[in-house]
Amino acid sequence: MKQDIMIGTWAWGTGYGGAKMVFGTKYDEETLIAAFRKATELGFLNWDTAAVYGMGTCESLLGKLIHDRDDIFISTKYFPGSKFKSGALEKSFDESMQRLQRSSADLFWIHKPNHLLENLQEAIPLIKDGRIRSIGASNVSLEHIKQAEQLLAKEGLMLGAVQNHFSLLRNDQHPIIDYCNSRGIRYYAYMVLEQGALAGRYDAQHHFPTFSMRNFAFPKSKFKKIEGLLSMMRDLAEKYEIDRSQIPILWALAKGAIPIVGITKPSYAEKLAAALTVNLTPDEVDVLTAEAMKTGIRQQGAWEPQ
């Protein structure tokens, strides 16, 4: 199942939009490099980043690690503004490729559906000349996906992938997942661990760093609501002798999604590799789903469309 996992690097960036601001934790470069080496050694070769992760610093670090490797699948993103600006997508693409030390992207995303069709139209020449090998859309509705397919089909092209927020606490994506899987569009799930809320290392007594975006998004009061879910995850992890942080990842895989998993330490790569030998049973998936529904939580990022 390693080929069905994308490694995320949201927490790799520094400065605005970086690890300290979003997660409340800063990771040193040596540890991140060691995490990359361990992950690739274990066969995790699909990597996801974005221009806005640390405002380019994430891409720059990843670029240092992949510049002499042709076995790494690279996915990155253009974050469109509220107003459409002609040429902005190509400019962002070129800057990302410079930081990543690549001439092409295996997968290139329009990060938000702002002026989605206009931005897709601008991406078409880059797709046709091979600079973008596959085009994706993130934070999109089913209607957005169908519109994108129609526009691309006129040029003989296909939408390659969708990346949306999907987790035990954001379990409303099944129509989109089913549609994508029926159409040969790869569905990637981000925030499967809800920025660590479902990793099993935090709870109401030990919650997120106070001055971090994830603490504002998931305060102590929410941790109290998921105590039953965390307990159930712990029991399943003990049954399969894996780390409890891997249970939501296995749940997402069972639901037909491709999880994007953040790795900032070598040990996280090892835990992920160990867990991918496990398949949750349908009953276990259903029980987890039901327990998550009891929490009454529908988690949503501030950047996501309503």
FENHUNOR-V948880 format. One record per helix or strand of 3 or more residues. SS is the DSSP state (h for helix, s for strand). FROM is the first residue (numbers start at 1). TO is the last residue. Records with the same first field share a line. If there is no record, write none. Layout:
# FENHUNOR-V948880
SS->FROM-TO  FROM-TO
This chain:
# FENHUNOR-V948880
h->2-4  10-12  19-23  29-41  57-66  88-100  116-128  142-153  174-183  194-196  213-217  220-225  227-240  244-254  266-275  282-294
s->6-8  46-48  73-78  107-110  135-138  161-165  186-190  258-262
